[in-house]
Amino acid sequence: MKKEYLECGKIVCQHGVKGAVKIESWCDSPRVLASLPVLYLADKTGGFSALTPENASVYKDMVLASFKEITTADEAIALRGRIVFAKRADLPLSPDRVLRQDLYGLPVVDAESGAVYGTLREIVDSPSADLLVVSTPGGEVLLPDVPAFVKRKDPDAGILVTPIPGFFDGGAENVAGGKDGDK
């Protein structure tokens, strides 16, 4: 399911005495983050509050930003460690682009049989290939994100895979809900 608000960075510290902050960018480049018209902070009720940039620039792979809503160093210090979000519509994304955030929680499904192995919990960066951490009834399984195993990532249908025999032993459920072999 595509989210309306996407994580795009993390406030690492305040910058100066007038309420500016330094943000670690999680976008394709820090320039993308610096160009956004509005950033958002998640609140305790599940909603989002807007931060309107007055000034944002790139400095050493980070973004230095000041916001209309933050005017003192104390207010900026209180934001340390907070994740900043952007509206999907504000990001320069092609319509067919699949983002990691859209994949978390999706079912991992056998591309041939339709058996559901589990759900995607996390994606771990690895030098040779990213690893998909799949939560299954039998525990977590690490699946290399390579074309030999991962056939398609579809935010609406799930992650379609063709693992080698035995990879998910004891954890697949078919679409009807029963365990493999209960047919």
C-alpha positions in Angstrom: 0.0 0.0 0.0 1.5 3.3 -1.0 1.8 5.8 1.9 0.9 9.4 1.5 3.8 10.6 3.8 7.2 9.2 3.3 10.2 9.2 5.6 12.8 11.4 4.0 15.4 12.3 6.7 16.3 12.6 10.3 17.1 15.7 12.3 20.6 15.1 13.7 21.2 18.4 15.7 20.4 22.1 15.9 22.5 24.5 13.8 23.3 27.9 15.3 21.2 29.8 17.7 18.2 30.9 15.7 16.4 27.5 15.4 18.0 26.0 12.3 18.6 22.2 12.2 20.9 19.8 10.4 19.0 17.0 8.6 20.5 13.7 7.4 18.8 13.2 4.0 17.3 9.8 3.0 16.2 11.1 -0.4 18.0 10.3 -3.6 20.1 13.3 -2.9 20.2 16.1 -0.2 19.2 18.5 -3.0 15.8 16.8 -3.3 15.2 17.2 0.5 16.3 20.8 0.4 13.9 21.6 -2.4 10.8 20.3 -0.7 8.1 23.0 -0.1 7.0 21.5 3.2 8.3 18.8 5.6 6.2 17.1 8.2 6.7 15.6 11.7 4.6 12.7 12.9 2.6 13.4 16.1 1.4 11.1 18.8 -2.1 10.8 17.4 -0.8 9.4 14.0 -1.2 12.7 12.2 1.4 15.0 10.8 2.3 18.6 11.6 3.9 20.8 8.9 7.3 22.5 9.0 7.5 25.3 6.4 11.1 25.9 5.3 12.3 29.5 5.3 15.7 28.5 4.1 17.3 25.1 3.1 20.7 24.4 1.7 23.0 21.4 1.2 26.2 21.3 3.2 28.4 18.2 3.1 25.7 15.7 2.3 23.4 17.2 4.9 20.6 19.7 4.7 20.7 22.9 6.8 17.2 24.2 7.3 15.3 26.8 9.2 11.5 26.7 9.5 8.9 29.3 10.2 7.6 27.2 13.1 11.0 26.8 14.9 12.6 30.1 16.1 14.9 29.2 19.0 17.8 26.9 19.6 15.9 25.2 22.4 13.0 24.3 20.0 15.6 23.0 17.5 17.4 20.9 20.1 14.0 19.3 21.1 13.7 18.0 17.5 17.0 16.0 17.6 16.4 12.5 16.4 13.0 13.2 14.9 12.2 11.7 11.5 11.0 14.2 8.9 8.4 13.2 6.2 7.4 14.5 2.8 4.1 14.1 1.0 4.5 11.7 -1.9 3.0 14.2 -4.2 5.8 16.7 -3.4 8.6 14.3 -4.3 9.9 14.0 -7.9 8.9 10.3 -8.4 8.0 8.5 -11.6 4.5 6.9 -11.2 5.9 3.3 -11.6 8.7 3.8 -9.0 8.5 1.3 -6.0 9.9 2.6 -2.7 11.1 0.5 0.2 8.5 2.1 2.4 5.8 0.8 0.2 7.0 -2.8 0.6 7.2 -3.1 4.4 4.4 -5.3 5.7 3.6 -6.8 2.3 3.0 -10.5 1.8 5.8 -12.5 0.3 4.1 -14.9 -2.1 5.3 -17.8 -4.3 5.0 -16.6 -7.9 3.9 -20.0 -9.2 1.7 -21.5 -6.5 0.4 -18.5 -4.7 1.6 -19.8 -1.3 2.2 -17.0 1.2 5.5 -17.4 3.0 5.2 -14.5 5.3 5.5 -10.7 5.4 8.4 -8.3 4.6 9.6 -6.9 7.9 12.8 -5.1 6.8 15.3 -4.7 3.9 19.0 -5.0 4.9 21.7 -3.3 2.8 24.3 -5.8 1.8 27.4 -5.4 -0.4 26.4 -8.1 -2.9 22.6 -7.8 -2.8 20.0 -6.4 -0.4 18.4 -9.0 1.9 14.7 -9.2 2.4 13.9 -10.1 6.1 10.7 -12.1 5.8 8.7 -12.9 9.0 7.3 -16.4 8.7 5.4 -18.6 11.2 8.7 -20.5 11.6 10.8 -17.4 12.3 12.7 -14.9 10.2 14.2 -15.8 6.8 16.7 -13.7 4.9 16.0 -13.8 1.1 18.5 -12.2 -1.3 16.9 -9.6 -3.4 18.2 -10.9 -6.7 16.2 -11.6 -9.9 16.7 -15.4 -9.5 14.5 -15.2 -6.4 12.5 -12.0 -6.5 10.4 -11.8 -9.6 8.3 -8.7 -8.9 7.6 -6.1 -6.2 4.1 -4.8 -6.4 2.8 -2.6 -3.6 -0.8 -3.7 -4.4 -0.1 -7.5 -4.8 2.9 -8.2 -2.7 6.4 -9.5 -3.3 6.4 -12.4 -5.8 9.3 -14.8 -5.3 10.6 -18.2 -6.6 12.8 -19.5 -3.9 14.8 -22.7 -4.2 13.2 -25.9 -2.7 13.4 -25.9 1.1 14.1 -22.2 1.5 10.9 -21.5 3.4 10.2 -25.1 4.8 7.5 -25.1 7.4 6.3 -21.6 6.8 4.2 -21.3 3.7 0.4 -20.9 3.7 -1.6 -21.2 0.5 -4.0 -18.5 -0.6 -6.9 -20.5 0.9 -5.3 -20.2 4.3 -4.1 -23.8 5.0 -0.5 -25.0 5.4 1.3 -26.6 2.5 0.2 -30.2 2.3 -3.2 -29.5 3.9 -4.9 -29.4 0.6 
